[in-house]
């Protein structure tokens, strides 16, 4: 009831493009390693020093960079396609766009995270209805216990899915996006 209802509501309220975006962002979020900003700053400094010395080491360091955004940015700068101010503007726009995209997806995950709790409450209300109906009809202890169990399980499942899984995942995706934005802003 809870999982299927949440899935059905998400599918009905989101476009296929939005569902794919959520899937892709979650895949990136869980595959992404923790950002090490000290390492990024160190790499930027090593690249800057090698570039100042006009050293061949610059090319090697650039090719070996673990930070794709840094590598791509410096390659565009090095190729001379854009002047410095235009490149800075393009990079700032890219950082803002990426963050906005991740924040939007995190908001959608958080919105979806509200449904299971309400579905759990609905399940508990159905259970209460069945319980009162059973009490009025002289139901056995097993039937009463089944209605109470269904209500409790529905409510707990909804709360766990909402407040232990989906909403914390949305917060984690947003925090990851903020860390990623900080790293790209450093570049």
Beta strands, then each sheet from edge to edge (+ up, - down):
end
